[in-house]
């Protein structure tokens, strides 16, 4: 079986927990990434995504641009680099996520994304995306603009 280690992306953009959201957004733009990992030294704490920034900054009190990464951290499944790729795909579907942080001994070693799956096994990536889409609530444009 193919392991996550063989397919994951390395060189993930990271920030410390105190990083203001405006700096996180700049890093995302510079690295063409939709997710950054939050690490306290070498210890992995969680991730911040584009959608986290959009959702949470809009509801922040005070100056939303000063919101630190630690206030935006998304906790979720973290997988081992030795996990079988099929099991990682199942974890993506179960958690309805398009990426999985990959850590070893609390240290981030990579990120497994749908793009990584597609490069290795396009059919598996398509199946994961379809399953995630089936389970996500569907909103009309009107519901999205009024919620």
C-alpha positions, -999 to +999 in steps of 0.1 A: +000+000+000+011+036-007+018+056+025+010+092+031+047+100+033+051+091-004+023+115-015+022+144+009+035+179+003+065+191+024+077+227+029+043+237+045+040+274+053+041+278+091+035+307+116+039+310+153+006+314+174+011+351+179+012+360+142-015+386+133-040+376+107-028+403+083+006+386+083-010+351+078-029+364+048+003+378+033+021+345+038-008+327+021-007+351-008+031+348-012+030+310-010-001+306-031-016+285-003-050+283+013-038+270+046-009+277+070+002+255+099+005+271+134+035+258+152+048+267+187+085+261+182+086+226+167+052+216+182+023+215+158-008+233+172-033+234+143-040+251+110-056+284+098-074+284+065-086+312+042-121+304+052-112+307+089-099+342+083-129+352+063-154+338+089-137+347+121-122+381+113-156+394+102-170+386+137-139+397+157-141+425+182-116+453+180-092+455+151-097+422+132-063+426+115-046+422+149-063+388+156-036+363+163-032+329+147-040+312+180-075+327+180-081+312+145-066+277+150-087+249+135-082+216+153-089+185+133-076+152+123-038+148+120-024+117+103+008+098+105+032+097+075+030+059+078-008+058+073-021+041+042-032+066+015-067+050+014-071+054+051-061+091+048-087+095+021-113+080+044-103+105+071-107+134+047-143+122+038-152+115+075-140+150+086-151+167+054-117+184+048-096+188+017-063+185+034-048+167+064-018+178+084+008+151+087+027+149+120+052+127+137+058+131+175+038+164+175+060+178+148+045+188+114+062+169+086+039+177+057+003+183+045-017+158+024-041+177+001-066+167-025-041+179-051-015+154-037-041+127-040-050+137-076-013+136-086-010+101-073-045+086-077-069+108-096-098+085-092-094+084-054-092+122-052-124+125-073-142+100-050-131+120-019-142+153-034-176+138-044-182+123-010-172+156+008-196+176-016-224+151-009-222+157+028-217+195+028-249+214+032-260+230+000-270+267+002-285+289-024-269+322-032-296+339-012-289+319+019-252+325+016-256+363+014-280+365+043-263+342+068 
